[in-house]
Amino acid sequence: MFRIIQPNTYYVDMSGTPCKITRTTSDTVHYQRNGHNCIASMMRFQSDFEWVEAAELKQIWDDLETAAHLKKLRAMRAA
C-alpha cells in the first residue's frame, strides 16, 4: 500500500530501530536515527523502512528502555 512520508512520523528500519522523519523532498528523505541525522533516497527508504503505528512504536520504546535498564543493572552487579 502507498503511504505519503510526512515529517514528524516514525518508521523502523530493518533492524527495528525507530527513525523520526524530519523532512522530505521529491527524491530524498531526511530522518533521525539514534540521535544522528541521516539522508536516504526515496527508493531506498521505501524498500528498507516500514511505517509503525503509535501502539507499536510505544512497545518498541518500552522494549529499548527495558533493555537499557537491564544492561545497567548487569553492569552494576558485575562491578
PDB file of N, CA, C and O in Angstrom:
ATOM      1  N   MET A   1       0.831  -1.172   0.000  1.00  0.00           N
ATOM      2  CA  MET A   1       0.000   0.000   0.000  1.00  0.00           C
ATOM      3  C   MET A   1       0.885   1.247   0.000  1.00  0.00           C
ATOM      4  O   MET A   1       1.946   1.255   0.624  1.00  0.00           O
ATOM      5  N   PHE A   2       0.464   2.265  -0.676  1.00  0.00           N
ATOM      6  CA  PHE A   2       1.200   3.511  -0.787  1.00  0.00           C
ATOM      7  C   PHE A   2       0.937   4.394   0.423  1.00  0.00           C
ATOM      8  O   PHE A   2      -0.211   4.531   0.845  1.00  0.00           O
ATOM      9  N   ARG A   3       1.961   4.985   0.979  1.00  0.00           N
ATOM     10  CA  ARG A   3       1.824   5.877   2.124  1.00  0.00           C
ATOM     11  C   ARG A   3       2.693   7.101   1.873  1.00  0.00           C
ATOM     12  O   ARG A   3       3.852   6.971   1.478  1.00  0.00           O
ATOM     13  N   ILE A   4       2.146   8.275   2.097  1.00  0.00           N
ATOM     14  CA  ILE A   4       2.900   9.520   1.960  1.00  0.00           C
ATOM     15  C   ILE A   4       3.805   9.661   3.171  1.00  0.00           C
ATOM     16  O   ILE A   4       3.349   9.548   4.309  1.00  0.00           O
ATOM     17  N   ILE A   5       5.074   9.904   2.931  1.00  0.00           N
ATOM     18  CA  ILE A   5       6.050  10.049   4.008  1.00  0.00           C
ATOM     19  C   ILE A   5       6.035  11.501   4.454  1.00  0.00           C
ATOM     20  O   ILE A   5       6.434  12.391   3.702  1.00  0.00           O
ATOM     21  N   GLN A   6       5.576  11.741   5.678  1.00  0.00           N
ATOM     22  CA  GLN A   6       5.428  13.095   6.192  1.00  0.00           C
ATOM     23  C   GLN A   6       6.362  13.333   7.369  1.00  0.00           C
ATOM     24  O   GLN A   6       6.708  12.394   8.086  1.00  0.00           O
ATOM     25  N   PRO A   7       6.775  14.590   7.577  1.00  0.00           N
ATOM     26  CA  PRO A   7       7.617  14.917   8.734  1.00  0.00           C
ATOM     27  C   PRO A   7       6.910  14.597  10.052  1.00  0.00           C
ATOM     28  O   PRO A   7       5.682  14.586  10.131  1.00  0.00           O
ATOM     29  N   ASN A   8       7.711  14.340  11.075  1.00  0.00           N
ATOM     30  CA  ASN A   8       7.245  14.023  12.430  1.00  0.00           C
ATOM     31  C   ASN A   8       6.455  12.729  12.503  1.00  0.00           C
ATOM     32  O   ASN A   8       5.610  12.568  13.383  1.00  0.00           O
ATOM     33  N   THR A   9       6.720  11.803  11.589  1.00  0.00           N
ATOM     34  CA  THR A   9       6.182  10.456  11.686  1.00  0.00           C
ATOM     35  C   THR A   9       7.343   9.509  11.952  1.00  0.00           C
ATOM     36  O   THR A   9       8.504   9.863  11.746  1.00  0.00           O
ATOM     37  N   TYR A  10       7.031   8.327  12.401  1.00  0.00           N
ATOM     38  CA  TYR A  10       8.069   7.366  12.749  1.00  0.00           C
ATOM     39  C   TYR A  10       7.994   6.146  11.841  1.00  0.00           C
ATOM     40  O   TYR A  10       6.915   5.686  11.467  1.00  0.00           O
ATOM     41  N   TYR A  11       9.166   5.640  11.502  1.00  0.00           N
ATOM     42  CA  TYR A  11       9.322   4.413  10.744  1.00  0.00           C
ATOM     43  C   TYR A  11      10.368   3.578  11.470  1.00  0.00           C
ATOM     44  O   TYR A  11      11.110   4.104  12.299  1.00  0.00           O
ATOM     45  N   VAL A  12      10.436   2.310  11.176  1.00  0.00           N
ATOM     46  CA  VAL A  12      11.502   1.469  11.718  1.00  0.00           C
ATOM     47  C   VAL A  12      12.321   0.933  10.558  1.00  0.00           C
ATOM     48  O   VAL A  12      11.800   0.667   9.475  1.00  0.00           O
ATOM     49  N   ASP A  13      13.632   0.779  10.811  1.00  0.00           N
ATOM     50  CA  ASP A  13      14.489   0.213   9.774  1.00  0.00           C
ATOM     51  C   ASP A  13      14.486  -1.303   9.873  1.00  0.00           C
ATOM     52  O   ASP A  13      13.734  -1.871  10.667  1.00  0.00           O
ATOM     53  N   MET A  14      15.300  -1.951   9.093  1.00  0.00           N
ATOM     54  CA  MET A  14      15.294  -3.421   9.043  1.00  0.00           C
ATOM     55  C   MET A  14      15.695  -4.055  10.368  1.00  0.00           C
ATOM     56  O   MET A  14      15.308  -5.190  10.646  1.00  0.00           O
ATOM     57  N   SER A  15      16.467  -3.340  11.197  1.00  0.00           N
ATOM     58  CA  SER A  15      16.872  -3.886  12.491  1.00  0.00           C
ATOM     59  C   SER A  15      15.873  -3.556  13.602  1.00  0.00           C
ATOM     60  O   SER A  15      16.053  -3.984  14.742  1.00  0.00           O
ATOM     61  N   GLY A  16      14.823  -2.800  13.278  1.00  0.00           N
ATOM     62  CA  GLY A  16      13.800  -2.474  14.267  1.00  0.00           C
ATOM     63  C   GLY A  16      14.053  -1.193  15.022  1.00  0.00           C
ATOM     64  O   GLY A  16      13.364  -0.912  16.003  1.00  0.00           O
ATOM     65  N   THR A  17      15.031  -0.402  14.590  1.00  0.00           N
ATOM     66  CA  THR A  17      15.347   0.858  15.243  1.00  0.00           C
ATOM     67  C   THR A  17      14.385   1.944  14.772  1.00  0.00           C
ATOM     68  O   THR A  17      14.225   2.140  13.568  1.00  0.00           O
ATOM     69  N   PRO A  18      13.736   2.661  15.706  1.00  0.00           N
ATOM     70  CA  PRO A  18      12.814   3.727  15.294  1.00  0.00           C
ATOM     71  C   PRO A  18      13.561   4.901  14.675  1.00  0.00           C
ATOM     72  O   PRO A  18      14.649   5.261  15.125  1.00  0.00           O
ATOM     73  N   CYS A  19      12.973   5.493  13.644  1.00  0.00           N
ATOM     74  CA  CYS A  19      13.541   6.638  12.945  1.00  0.00           C
ATOM     75  C   CYS A  19      12.458   7.700  12.802  1.00  0.00           C
ATOM     76  O   CYS A  19      11.339   7.403  12.384  1.00  0.00           O
ATOM     77  N   LYS A  20      12.793   8.930  13.149  1.00  0.00           N
ATOM     78  CA  LYS A  20      11.836  10.039  13.035  1.00  0.00           C
ATOM     79  C   LYS A  20      12.119  10.790  11.741  1.00  0.00           C
ATOM     80  O   LYS A  20      13.260  11.176  11.486  1.00  0.00           O
ATOM     81  N   ILE A  21      11.104  10.999  10.931  1.00  0.00           N
ATOM     82  CA  ILE A  21      11.239  11.732   9.686  1.00  0.00           C
ATOM     83  C   ILE A  21      11.308  13.219  10.015  1.00  0.00           C
ATOM     84  O   ILE A  21      10.418  13.747  10.682  1.00  0.00           O
ATOM     85  N   THR A  22      12.359  13.899   9.555  1.00  0.00           N
ATOM     86  CA  THR A  22      12.479  15.332   9.803  1.00  0.00           C
ATOM     87  C   THR A  22      11.981  16.147   8.624  1.00  0.00           C
ATOM     88  O   THR A  22      11.317  17.167   8.810  1.00  0.00           O
ATOM     89  N   ARG A  23      12.298  15.702   7.394  1.00  0.00           N
ATOM     90  CA  ARG A  23      11.765  16.376   6.210  1.00  0.00           C
ATOM     91  C   ARG A  23      11.937  15.476   5.000  1.00  0.00           C
ATOM     92  O   ARG A  23      12.717  14.524   5.018  1.00  0.00           O
ATOM     93  N   THR A  24      11.197  15.792   3.957  1.00  0.00           N
ATOM     94  CA  THR A  24      11.294  15.030   2.721  1.00  0.00           C
ATOM     95  C   THR A  24      11.326  15.983   1.534  1.00  0.00           C
ATOM     96  O   THR A  24      10.812  17.099   1.599  1.00  0.00           O
ATOM     97  N   THR A  25      11.934  15.526   0.460  1.00  0.00           N
ATOM     98  CA  THR A  25      11.883  16.223  -0.814  1.00  0.00           C
ATOM     99  C   THR A  25      11.340  15.221  -1.826  1.00  0.00           C
ATOM    100  O   THR A  25      10.929  14.121  -1.457  1.00  0.00           O
ATOM    101  N   SER A  26      11.339  15.591  -3.071  1.00  0.00           N
ATOM    102  CA  SER A  26      10.788  14.684  -4.081  1.00  0.00           C
ATOM    103  C   SER A  26      11.642  13.440  -4.280  1.00  0.00           C
ATOM    104  O   SER A  26      11.147  12.424  -4.767  1.00  0.00           O
ATOM    105  N   ASP A  27      12.931  13.504  -3.906  1.00  0.00           N
ATOM    106  CA  ASP A  27      13.785  12.336  -4.119  1.00  0.00           C
ATOM    107  C   ASP A  27      14.605  11.911  -2.902  1.00  0.00           C
ATOM    108  O   ASP A  27      15.350  10.934  -2.991  1.00  0.00           O
ATOM    109  N   THR A  28      14.495  12.613  -1.761  1.00  0.00           N
ATOM    110  CA  THR A  28      15.237  12.227  -0.565  1.00  0.00           C
ATOM    111  C   THR A  28      14.360  12.281   0.679  1.00  0.00           C
ATOM    112  O   THR A  28      13.348  12.981   0.728  1.00  0.00           O
ATOM    113  N   VAL A  29      14.783  11.518   1.680  1.00  0.00           N
ATOM    114  CA  VAL A  29      14.124  11.521   2.989  1.00  0.00           C
ATOM    115  C   VAL A  29      15.197  11.807   4.028  1.00  0.00           C
ATOM    116  O   VAL A  29      16.224  11.130   4.069  1.00  0.00           O
ATOM    117  N   HIS A  30      14.959  12.812   4.868  1.00  0.00           N
ATOM    118  CA  HIS A  30      15.872  13.160   5.952  1.00  0.00           C
ATOM    119  C   HIS A  30      15.243  12.633   7.240  1.00  0.00           C
ATOM    120  O   HIS A  30      14.075  12.897   7.524  1.00  0.00           O
ATOM    121  N   TYR A  31      16.021  11.892   8.008  1.00  0.00           N
ATOM    122  CA  TYR A  31      15.475  11.279   9.221  1.00  0.00           C
ATOM    123  C   TYR A  31      16.526  11.239  10.307  1.00  0.00           C
ATOM    124  O   TYR A  31      17.717  11.392  10.037  1.00  0.00           O
ATOM    125  N   GLN A  32      16.077  11.029  11.554  1.00  0.00           N
ATOM    126  CA  GLN A  32      16.964  10.886  12.699  1.00  0.00           C
ATOM    127  C   GLN A  32      16.869   9.470  13.222  1.00  0.00           C
ATOM    128  O   GLN A  32      15.782   8.939  13.449  1.00  0.00           O
ATOM    129  N   ARG A  33      18.050   8.860  13.411  1.00  0.00           N
ATOM    130  CA  ARG A  33      18.108   7.516  13.980  1.00  0.00           C
ATOM    131  C   ARG A  33      19.231   7.497  14.998  1.00  0.00           C
ATOM    132  O   ARG A  33      20.371   7.836  14.679  1.00  0.00           O
ATOM    133  N   ASN A  34      18.915   7.106  16.211  1.00  0.00           N
ATOM    134  CA  ASN A  34      19.885   7.047  17.308  1.00  0.00           C
ATOM    135  C   ASN A  34      20.582   8.386  17.520  1.00  0.00           C
ATOM    136  O   ASN A  34      21.771   8.421  17.837  1.00  0.00           O
ATOM    137  N   GLY A  35      19.851   9.492  17.346  1.00  0.00           N
ATOM    138  CA  GLY A  35      20.418  10.820  17.553  1.00  0.00           C
ATOM    139  C   GLY A  35      21.244  11.351  16.409  1.00  0.00           C
ATOM    140  O   GLY A  35      21.803  12.442  16.519  1.00  0.00           O
ATOM    141  N   HIS A  36      21.344  10.619  15.310  1.00  0.00           N
ATOM    142  CA  HIS A  36      22.120  11.052  14.148  1.00  0.00           C
ATOM    143  C   HIS A  36      21.171  11.430  13.014  1.00  0.00           C
ATOM    144  O   HIS A  36      20.149  10.779  12.801  1.00  0.00           O
ATOM    145  N   ASN A  37      21.525  12.490  12.293  1.00  0.00           N
ATOM    146  CA  ASN A  37      20.759  12.883  11.116  1.00  0.00           C
ATOM    147  C   ASN A  37      21.242  12.067   9.929  1.00  0.00           C
ATOM    148  O   ASN A  37      22.445  11.947   9.698  1.00  0.00           O
ATOM    149  N   CYS A  38      20.310  11.513   9.182  1.00  0.00           N
ATOM    150  CA  CYS A  38      20.641  10.663   8.037  1.00  0.00           C
ATOM    151  C   CYS A  38      19.803  11.077   6.833  1.00  0.00           C
ATOM    152  O   CYS A  38      18.751  11.700   6.975  1.00  0.00           O
ATOM    153  N   ILE A  39      20.283  10.722   5.655  1.00  0.00           N
ATOM    154  CA  ILE A  39      19.568  11.012   4.415  1.00  0.00           C
ATOM    155  C   ILE A  39      19.539   9.732   3.594  1.00  0.00           C
ATOM    156  O   ILE A  39      20.540   9.022   3.499  1.00  0.00           O
ATOM    157  N   ALA A  40      18.396   9.445   3.007  1.00  0.00           N
ATOM    158  CA  ALA A  40      18.258   8.274   2.128  1.00  0.00           C
ATOM    159  C   ALA A  40      17.471   8.681   0.891  1.00  0.00           C
ATOM    160  O   ALA A  40      16.640   9.587   0.938  1.00  0.00           O
ATOM    161  N   SER A  41      17.742   8.007  -0.202  1.00  0.00           N
ATOM    162  CA  SER A  41      16.928   8.258  -1.387  1.00  0.00           C
ATOM    163  C   SER A  41      15.529   7.708  -1.129  1.00  0.00           C
ATOM    164  O   SER A  41      15.342   6.814  -0.304  1.00  0.00           O
ATOM    165  N   MET A  42      14.577   8.240  -1.828  1.00  0.00           N
ATOM    166  CA  MET A  42      13.186   7.832  -1.644  1.00  0.00           C
ATOM    167  C   MET A  42      13.012   6.336  -1.929  1.00  0.00           C
ATOM    168  O   MET A  42      12.290   5.645  -1.210  1.00  0.00           O
ATOM    169  N   MET A  43      13.667   5.846  -2.969  1.00  0.00           N
ATOM    170  CA  MET A  43      13.540   4.427  -3.328  1.00  0.00           C
ATOM    171  C   MET A  43      14.141   3.526  -2.240  1.00  0.00           C
ATOM    172  O   MET A  43      13.534   2.524  -1.861  1.00  0.00           O
ATOM    173  N   ARG A  44      15.328   3.882  -1.739  1.00  0.00           N
ATOM    174  CA  ARG A  44      15.947   3.073  -0.687  1.00  0.00           C
ATOM    175  C   ARG A  44      15.127   3.131   0.587  1.00  0.00           C
ATOM    176  O   ARG A  44      14.962   2.119   1.268  1.00  0.00           O
ATOM    177  N   PHE A  45      14.611   4.310   0.915  1.00  0.00           N
ATOM    178  CA  PHE A  45      13.808   4.444   2.127  1.00  0.00           C
ATOM    179  C   PHE A  45      12.564   3.573   2.059  1.00  0.00           C
ATOM    180  O   PHE A  45      12.231   2.883   3.023  1.00  0.00           O
ATOM    181  N   GLN A  46      11.888   3.601   0.940  1.00  0.00           N
ATOM    182  CA  GLN A  46      10.660   2.815   0.811  1.00  0.00           C
ATOM    183  C   GLN A  46      10.925   1.310   0.855  1.00  0.00           C
ATOM    184  O   GLN A  46      10.053   0.542   1.263  1.00  0.00           O
ATOM    185  N   SER A  47      12.110   0.886   0.442  1.00  0.00           N
ATOM    186  CA  SER A  47      12.397  -0.546   0.473  1.00  0.00           C
ATOM    187  C   SER A  47      12.964  -1.007   1.820  1.00  0.00           C
ATOM    188  O   SER A  47      12.771  -2.162   2.202  1.00  0.00           O
ATOM    189  N   ASP A  48      13.657  -0.125   2.542  1.00  0.00           N
ATOM    190  CA  ASP A  48      14.339  -0.520   3.778  1.00  0.00           C
ATOM    191  C   ASP A  48      13.602  -0.149   5.061  1.00  0.00           C
ATOM    192  O   ASP A  48      13.967  -0.638   6.130  1.00  0.00           O
ATOM    193  N   PHE A  49      12.582   0.694   4.990  1.00  0.00           N
ATOM    194  CA  PHE A  49      11.913   1.168   6.191  1.00  0.00           C
ATOM    195  C   PHE A  49      10.436   0.813   6.150  1.00  0.00           C
ATOM    196  O   PHE A  49       9.848   0.625   5.085  1.00  0.00           O
ATOM    197  N   GLU A  50       9.851   0.726   7.346  1.00  0.00           N
ATOM    198  CA  GLU A  50       8.447   0.332   7.473  1.00  0.00           C
ATOM    199  C   GLU A  50       7.746   1.267   8.452  1.00  0.00           C
ATOM    200  O   GLU A  50       8.279   1.562   9.522  1.00  0.00           O
ATOM    201  N   TRP A  51       6.565   1.729   8.092  1.00  0.00           N
ATOM    202  CA  TRP A  51       5.788   2.614   8.955  1.00  0.00           C
ATOM    203  C   TRP A  51       5.280   1.833  10.155  1.00  0.00           C
ATOM    204  O   TRP A  51       4.942   0.656  10.033  1.00  0.00           O
ATOM    205  N   VAL A  52       5.223   2.483  11.319  1.00  0.00           N
ATOM    206  CA  VAL A  52       4.702   1.845  12.526  1.00  0.00           C
ATOM    207  C   VAL A  52       3.566   2.682  13.107  1.00  0.00           C
ATOM    208  O   VAL A  52       3.564   3.910  13.017  1.00  0.00           O
ATOM    209  N   GLU A  53       2.618   1.995  13.696  1.00  0.00           N
ATOM    210  CA  GLU A  53       1.510   2.660  14.380  1.00  0.00           C
ATOM    211  C   GLU A  53       1.983   3.119  15.754  1.00  0.00           C
ATOM    212  O   GLU A  53       3.027   2.682  16.239  1.00  0.00           O
ATOM    213  N   ALA A  54       1.211   3.997  16.370  1.00  0.00           N
ATOM    214  CA  ALA A  54       1.587   4.576  17.657  1.00  0.00           C
ATOM    215  C   ALA A  54       1.735   3.511  18.746  1.00  0.00           C
ATOM    216  O   ALA A  54       2.673   3.576  19.541  1.00  0.00           O
ATOM    217  N   ALA A  55       0.833   2.541  18.796  1.00  0.00           N
ATOM    218  CA  ALA A  55       0.900   1.498  19.822  1.00  0.00           C
ATOM    219  C   ALA A  55       2.151   0.637  19.648  1.00  0.00           C
ATOM    220  O   ALA A  55       2.811   0.280  20.624  1.00  0.00           O
ATOM    221  N   GLU A  56       2.464   0.313  18.407  1.00  0.00           N
ATOM    222  CA  GLU A  56       3.662  -0.487  18.138  1.00  0.00           C
ATOM    223  C   GLU A  56       4.928   0.302  18.457  1.00  0.00           C
ATOM    224  O   GLU A  56       5.898  -0.260  18.966  1.00  0.00           O
ATOM    225  N   LEU A  57       4.924   1.595  18.163  1.00  0.00           N
ATOM    226  CA  LEU A  57       6.068   2.450  18.474  1.00  0.00           C
ATOM    227  C   LEU A  57       6.282   2.528  19.979  1.00  0.00           C
ATOM    228  O   LEU A  57       7.420   2.476  20.446  1.00  0.00           O
ATOM    229  N   LYS A  58       5.201   2.650  20.743  1.00  0.00           N
ATOM    230  CA  LYS A  58       5.311   2.692  22.206  1.00  0.00           C
ATOM    231  C   LYS A  58       5.914   1.399  22.738  1.00  0.00           C
ATOM    232  O   LYS A  58       6.734   1.427  23.656  1.00  0.00           O
ATOM    233  N   GLN A  59       5.513   0.269  22.166  1.00  0.00           N
ATOM    234  CA  GLN A  59       6.063  -1.011  22.592  1.00  0.00           C
ATOM    235  C   GLN A  59       7.558  -1.099  22.287  1.00  0.00           C
ATOM    236  O   GLN A  59       8.322  -1.633  23.091  1.00  0.00           O
ATOM    237  N   ILE A  60       7.975  -0.586  21.147  1.00  0.00           N
ATOM    238  CA  ILE A  60       9.396  -0.580  20.787  1.00  0.00           C
ATOM    239  C   ILE A  60      10.183   0.275  21.770  1.00  0.00           C
ATOM    240  O   ILE A  60      11.241  -0.142  22.243  1.00  0.00           O
ATOM    241  N   TRP A  61       9.673   1.484  22.087  1.00  0.00           N
ATOM    242  CA  TRP A  61      10.351   2.355  23.040  1.00  0.00           C
ATOM    243  C   TRP A  61      10.449   1.680  24.411  1.00  0.00           C
ATOM    244  O   TRP A  61      11.490   1.756  25.063  1.00  0.00           O
ATOM    245  N   ASP A  62       9.383   1.026  24.848  1.00  0.00           N
ATOM    246  CA  ASP A  62       9.398   0.328  26.141  1.00  0.00           C
ATOM    247  C   ASP A  62      10.430  -0.796  26.147  1.00  0.00           C
ATOM    248  O   ASP A  62      11.150  -0.964  27.131  1.00  0.00           O
ATOM    249  N   ASP A  63      10.511  -1.562  25.072  1.00  0.00           N
ATOM    250  CA  ASP A  63      11.489  -2.648  24.982  1.00  0.00           C
ATOM    251  C   ASP A  63      12.924  -2.116  25.010  1.00  0.00           C
ATOM    252  O   ASP A  63      13.792  -2.706  25.654  1.00  0.00           O
ATOM    253  N   LEU A  64      13.175  -1.000  24.310  1.00  0.00           N
ATOM    254  CA  LEU A  64      14.515  -0.403  24.321  1.00  0.00           C
ATOM    255  C   LEU A  64      14.879   0.109  25.707  1.00  0.00           C
ATOM    256  O   LEU A  64      16.019  -0.037  26.149  1.00  0.00           O
ATOM    257  N   GLU A  65      13.909   0.709  26.392  1.00  0.00           N
ATOM    258  CA  GLU A  65      14.144   1.211  27.742  1.00  0.00           C
ATOM    259  C   GLU A  65      14.433   0.058  28.711  1.00  0.00           C
ATOM    260  O   GLU A  65      15.326   0.163  29.552  1.00  0.00           O
ATOM    261  N   THR A  66      13.694  -1.019  28.596  1.00  0.00           N
ATOM    262  CA  THR A  66      13.911  -2.194  29.449  1.00  0.00           C
ATOM    263  C   THR A  66      15.289  -2.798  29.205  1.00  0.00           C
ATOM    264  O   THR A  66      15.990  -3.164  30.148  1.00  0.00           O
ATOM    265  N   ALA A  67      15.671  -2.898  27.946  1.00  0.00           N
ATOM    266  CA  ALA A  67      16.983  -3.461  27.616  1.00  0.00           C
ATOM    267  C   ALA A  67      18.110  -2.594  28.181  1.00  0.00           C
ATOM    268  O   ALA A  67      19.095  -3.119  28.700  1.00  0.00           O
ATOM    269  N   ALA A  68      17.970  -1.288  28.083  1.00  0.00           N
ATOM    270  CA  ALA A  68      18.992  -0.384  28.616  1.00  0.00           C
ATOM    271  C   ALA A  68      19.062  -0.495  30.141  1.00  0.00           C
ATOM    272  O   ALA A  68      20.148  -0.456  30.719  1.00  0.00           O
ATOM    273  N   HIS A  69      17.910  -0.632  30.785  1.00  0.00           N
ATOM    274  CA  HIS A  69      17.878  -0.752  32.244  1.00  0.00           C
ATOM    275  C   HIS A  69      18.534  -2.067  32.693  1.00  0.00           C
ATOM    276  O   HIS A  69      19.307  -2.083  33.651  1.00  0.00           O
ATOM    277  N   LEU A  70      18.222  -3.156  32.001  1.00  0.00           N
ATOM    278  CA  LEU A  70      18.838  -4.440  32.343  1.00  0.00           C
ATOM    279  C   LEU A  70      20.351  -4.401  32.144  1.00  0.00           C
ATOM    280  O   LEU A  70      21.096  -4.970  32.942  1.00  0.00           O
ATOM    281  N   LYS A  71      20.802  -3.746  31.103  1.00  0.00           N
ATOM    282  CA  LYS A  71      22.239  -3.624  30.848  1.00  0.00           C
ATOM    283  C   LYS A  71      22.916  -2.857  31.989  1.00  0.00           C
ATOM    284  O   LYS A  71      24.006  -3.219  32.431  1.00  0.00           O
ATOM    285  N   LYS A  72      22.258  -1.798  32.456  1.00  0.00           N
ATOM    286  CA  LYS A  72      22.798  -1.007  33.555  1.00  0.00           C
ATOM    287  C   LYS A  72      22.854  -1.839  34.840  1.00  0.00           C
ATOM    288  O   LYS A  72      23.848  -1.785  35.564  1.00  0.00           O
ATOM    289  N   LEU A  73      21.805  -2.603  35.129  1.00  0.00           N
ATOM    290  CA  LEU A  73      21.792  -3.430  36.329  1.00  0.00           C
ATOM    291  C   LEU A  73      22.873  -4.505  36.282  1.00  0.00           C
ATOM    292  O   LEU A  73      23.517  -4.774  37.296  1.00  0.00           O
ATOM    293  N   ARG A  74      23.081  -5.123  35.120  1.00  0.00           N
ATOM    294  CA  ARG A  74      24.127  -6.145  34.996  1.00  0.00           C
ATOM    295  C   ARG A  74      25.514  -5.532  35.195  1.00  0.00           C
ATOM    296  O   ARG A  74      26.389  -6.162  35.788  1.00  0.00           O
ATOM    297  N   ALA A  75      25.717  -4.316  34.705  1.00  0.00           N
ATOM    298  CA  ALA A  75      26.999  -3.649  34.887  1.00  0.00           C
ATOM    299  C   ALA A  75      27.234  -3.324  36.359  1.00  0.00           C
ATOM    300  O   ALA A  75      28.356  -3.442  36.852  1.00  0.00           O
ATOM    301  N   MET A  76      26.170  -2.912  37.064  1.00  0.00           N
ATOM    302  CA  MET A  76      26.296  -2.613  38.481  1.00  0.00           C
ATOM    303  C   MET A  76      26.616  -3.877  39.288  1.00  0.00           C
ATOM    304  O   MET A  76      27.412  -3.836  40.226  1.00  0.00           O
ATOM    305  N   ARG A  77      25.993  -4.991  38.918  1.00  0.00           N
ATOM    306  CA  ARG A  77      26.232  -6.244  39.621  1.00  0.00           C
ATOM    307  C   ARG A  77      27.640  -6.755  39.365  1.00  0.00           C
ATOM    308  O   ARG A  77      28.255  -7.336  40.259  1.00  0.00           O
ATOM    309  N   ALA A  78      28.158  -6.551  38.164  1.00  0.00           N
ATOM    310  CA  ALA A  78      29.487  -7.030  37.812  1.00  0.00           C
ATOM    311  C   ALA A  78      30.587  -6.207  38.491  1.00  0.00           C
ATOM    312  O   ALA A  78      31.694  -6.702  38.700  1.00  0.00           O
ATOM    313  N   ALA A  79      30.284  -4.966  38.831  1.00  0.00           N
ATOM    314  CA  ALA A  79      31.296  -4.093  39.430  1.00  0.00           C
ATOM    315  C   ALA A  79      31.490  -4.326  40.906  1.00  0.00           C
ATOM    316  O   ALA A  79      32.312  -3.658  41.533  1.00  0.00           O
TER     317      ALA A  79
END
